[in-house]
Amino acid sequence: MSAKGNCYDNACAEIFFHSLKVEAIHGERIRTREQMRQQVFEYIELDDNRQRRHSAIGMISSEVFEARMIA
């Protein structure tokens, strides 16, 4: 976290969690922790658009970014 009053320090995380809640969790009947874990996993690994370019990582896709980090 940065200094008090900097509203951009965690914007990427807030956007992700907002999308997760709205697109994957809102309105679902989740009864166990395992169901929640599976729902979140499916959203991240299957539903999230992995080809969309992200401004926070230099306007490249998350797949390209991960490939560069591994190489």
ABEGO torsion letter per residue (X at the ends): XBBBGBAAAAAAAAAAAAAAAAAAABGBBBABAAAAAAAAAAAAAAABBAABBBAAAGGBBAAAAAAAAAX
